């Protein structure tokens, strides 16, 4: 806008019309300045966000909020969708450095959130930011291995195929090494041999298996077969076949390793053993530092010998409305179970006939049991062993309504 009013000369008379014209032009100029301040960020002294970099982040990533009139970083409060308030870690009048806090994405893989900056008297402004969910890179979870129907009348000098089901509750698709375990034979005797196959005929040999990540809350399952050759005249008195399923990228004993194993025991000449029906879940742990899952539990040593005793509380699932017998045994009883003692509750020197290795529960309705504590006591120096927990229906259904858990117990 061109200023049309002419400046007066020395000695000129300043008339009211001149003053009115001067004021009108000042009002016009003030309006133009106000309009410019309305479209120029920060021109009015209020804080303003011009952009956020980067525009797409993962929870925990750093971002830079760029703008004007921020003042000192500590004078600002940054919010994400109106919550999750944080104070900038550093910055200046034109830059704020912030770490993206935990944000509820509502189960989505990404979400557009509003990042707001409040500077008190300097006002408030906001800008959008796309936040993506954290993507796991290390497989974690649980692997549960259970045997299928064990054939009847197994004899030395035969080849037997044992079916196993692998259930995965994991965060990622993963490849697993399949490792078999067999009884040790005396010197001079022929060793047992075993291979893992993908088919029931025992022809397609595999050493690894890829299991996809579960969909939603469902488990991923796979079936494999262990083909065992038992030499004639073997002197093994307590035969068994173990299948271990170990994560390739996060193998045991790494924390959270999605790995598991099961030892299927049988007797020579015994009857068919049908698939298991009873499931297992860990309810709670007792004791400082006791942690793990169904694949393995770590316990700090030495454990307390006075209440509260360290332990694991289990829930037994898929039970019928009948009575069940629970029992405890160690896979390797040598050297006093490698130092470990397990009992259905109680404490040494306090509970009569401790350790309690057998107990019954009666289900009035079908479903899951109440938590059952297995107390664990061990001195310093105890080494890893496997606790075998068996839950079996009483009476005629004992051979068909049962479950066996091979719980690895190890020092923390």
Rosetta blueprint (number, residue, H / E / L):
1 X L
2 X L
3 X L
4 X L
5 X L
6 X L
7 X L
8 X L
9 X L
10 X L
11 X L
12 X L
13 X L
14 X L
15 X L
16 X H
17 X H
18 X H
19 X H
20 X H
21 X H
22 X H
23 X H
24 X H
25 X H
26 X H
27 X H
28 X H
29 X H
30 X H
31 X H
32 X H
33 X H
34 X H
35 X H
36 X H
37 X H
38 X H
39 X H
40 X L
41 X L
42 X L
43 X L
44 X L
45 X L
46 X L
47 X L
48 X E
49 X E
50 X E
51 X E
52 X E
53 X E
54 X L
55 X L
56 X E
57 X E
58 X E
59 X L
60 X L
61 X L
62 X E
63 X E
64 X E
65 X E
66 X E
67 X E
68 X E
69 X L
70 X L
71 X L
72 X L
73 X H
74 X H
75 X H
76 X L
77 X E
78 X E
79 X E
80 X E
81 X L
82 X L
83 X E
84 X E
85 X E
86 X E
87 X L
88 X L
89 X L
90 X E
91 X E
92 X E
93 X L
94 X L
95 X E
96 X E
97 X E
98 X E
99 X E
100 X L
101 X L
102 X L
103 X L
104 X L
105 X L
106 X L
107 X L
108 X L
109 X L
110 X E
111 X E
112 X E
113 X E
114 X E
115 X E
116 X E
117 X E
118 X E
119 X L
120 X H
121 X H
122 X H
123 X L
124 X E
125 X E
126 X E
127 X E
128 X E
129 X E
130 X E
131 X E
132 X E
133 X L
134 X L
135 X L
136 X L
137 X L
138 X L
139 X L
140 X L
141 X E
142 X E
143 X E
144 X E
145 X E
146 X E
147 X E
148 X L
149 X L
150 X E
151 X L
152 X L
153 X L
154 X L
155 X L
156 X L
157 X L
158 X L
159 X E
160 X E
161 X E
162 X E
163 X E
164 X E
165 X E
166 X E
167 X E
168 X E
169 X E
170 X E
171 X L
172 X L
173 X L
174 X E
175 X E
176 X E
177 X E
178 X E
179 X E
180 X E
181 X E
182 X E
183 X L
184 X L
185 X L
186 X L
187 X L
188 X L
189 X L
190 X L
191 X L
192 X L
193 X E
194 X E
195 X E
196 X E
197 X E
198 X L
199 X L
200 X L
201 X L
202 X L
203 X L
204 X L
205 X E
206 X L
207 X L
208 X E
209 X E
210 X E
211 X E
212 X L
213 X L
214 X L
215 X L
216 X L
217 X L
218 X L
219 X L
220 X E
221 X E
222 X E
223 X E
224 X E
225 X E
226 X E
227 X E
228 X E
229 X E
230 X L
231 X L
232 X L
233 X L
234 X L
235 X L
236 X L
237 X L
238 X L
239 X L
240 X E
241 X E
242 X E
243 X E
244 X E
245 X E
246 X E
247 X E
248 X L
249 X L
250 X L
251 X L
252 X L
253 X L
254 X L
255 X L
256 X L
257 X L
258 X L
259 X L
260 X E
261 X E
262 X E
263 X E
264 X E
265 X E
266 X L
267 X L
268 X L
269 X L
270 X L
271 X L
272 X L
273 X E
274 X L
275 X L
276 X L
277 X L
278 X L
279 X E
280 X E
281 X E
282 X E
283 X E
284 X E
285 X E
286 X E
287 X L
288 X L
289 X L
290 X L
291 X E
292 X E
293 X E
294 X L
295 X L
296 X E
297 X E
298 X E
299 X E
300 X L
301 X L
302 X L
303 X L
304 X L
305 X L
306 X L
307 X L
308 X L
309 X L
310 X L
311 X E
312 X E
313 X E
314 X E
315 X E
316 X E
317 X E
318 X L
319 X E
320 X L
321 X L
322 X L
323 X E
324 X E
325 X E
326 X E
327 X E
328 X E
329 X E
330 X E
331 X L
332 X L
333 X L
334 X H
335 X H
336 X H
337 X H
338 X H
339 X L
340 X E
341 X E
342 X E
343 X E
344 X E
345 X L
346 X L
347 X L
348 X L
349 X L
350 X L
351 X L
352 X L
353 X L
354 X L
355 X L
356 X L
357 X L
358 X E
359 X E
360 X E
361 X E
362 X E
363 X L
364 X L
365 X L
366 X L
367 X E
368 X L
369 X L
370 X L
371 X L
372 X E
373 X E
374 X E
375 X E
376 X E
377 X E
378 X E
379 X L
380 X L
381 X L
382 X L
383 X L
384 X L
385 X E
386 X E
387 X E
388 X E
389 X E
390 X E
391 X E
392 X E
393 X E
394 X L
395 X H
396 X H
397 X H
398 X L
399 X L
400 X L
401 X L
402 X E
403 X E
404 X E
405 X E
406 X E
407 X E
408 X E
409 X E
410 X E
411 X E
412 X L
